[in-house]
Amino acid sequence: MGRSFSWFCCVLFFCSSVFCQLDYRFYDKTCPNLTKIVRYGVWSAIANDTRMAASLLRLHFHDCFVNGCDGSVLLDDSSSFRSEKNAGANMNSARGFEVIDTIKANVEKACPSLVSCADILALAARESVFLTGGSFWYLPLGRRDGLTASQSAADSDLPAPFHSLENITATFVSKGLDLKDVVVLSGAHTLGFAQCFTFKSRLFDFGGSGNPDPSLDSTLLTDLRSMCPNQADSDSKLAPLDASANKFDNVYFKNLLNNSGLLQSDQALMSDNRTAAMVLNYSKFPYFFSKDFGISMVKMANIGVLTGNDGEIRKNCRVVN
């Protein structure tokens, strides 16, 4: 209790102008059962599909990095814009939309037209981490939903698994995050799976060399080549991001120390002395990773939020009212 309270107090000191328009008790009177409804919805989804925890966490990330945490990633195509679901980083890989739909429908029954899809998605990401063994963080609420979406922004703003550390860091900094957030939030890859096409070049033709990535652990290389043979029909097959892909822990960082990071962008964290030192720290001290992850998630969930009279509260997360 003491650690949680101390962390809560520390977060209160991080107070940008927009952040201060959000409120930790925003729905206490208007929708007091909100957290319970979201937690049950996420728990049910994970019970049905263990991959869903990672999918919901990723969906929140992909929402916040494109025009802010405004629920735009949830919007379908309309006559005025192309959905972010069509972007390269989302097409055939972004999942969890039906889960958010179900949670939203249950929230609407309890608290009609009061809770934004953006807030539901932020809460679902937190519950996904908490229900798989990770930390719980206090999340200020009061976001409103955006009125548009942008496939082109999603294509340009979302980091790719083959991007350099310099490129990824620049993307994070452009969103108001920093190098520590890069390392901490990359730790979300302790959950879930990746499609073979996202890392296959490391196995067979790294950097156009015709050879595998020399930094990749040889045993892992053999295993991955078996899972993802060098043929087109293996592109959509899945490989776990770490050995405990359904549990939120610090194994991801231990893997990086052993040259066993699945994605090139993950293993790149070991290429810089600053990020490598953080990887080492989190591999040794899971408590610090857990604590820092919550802090970075609150920062990320504050990117470009709409509050007050901006945006709207969607009745259906897939369409503007």
Secondary structure, DSSP 8 states (H G I E B T S, - for coil): -HHHHHHHHHHHT---TTGGGSBTTTTTTT-TTHHHHHHHHHHHHHHH-TTHHHHHHHHHHHHHTTTSSSSGGG----SS---GGGSTTTTTT---HHHHHHHHHHHHHHSTTTS-HHHHHHHHHHHHHHTTT-------B--BB-S---HHHHHHHS--TT--HHHHHHHHHHTT--HHHHHHHHGGGGSSEEEGGGTHHHHH-GGGSSS--TTS-HHHHHHHHHHS-SSGGGTT-EEESSTTTTS-SSHHHHHHHTT--SSHHHHGGGGSHHHHHHHHHHHH-HHHHHHHHHHHHHHHTTTT-B-TTSSB--SSTTS--
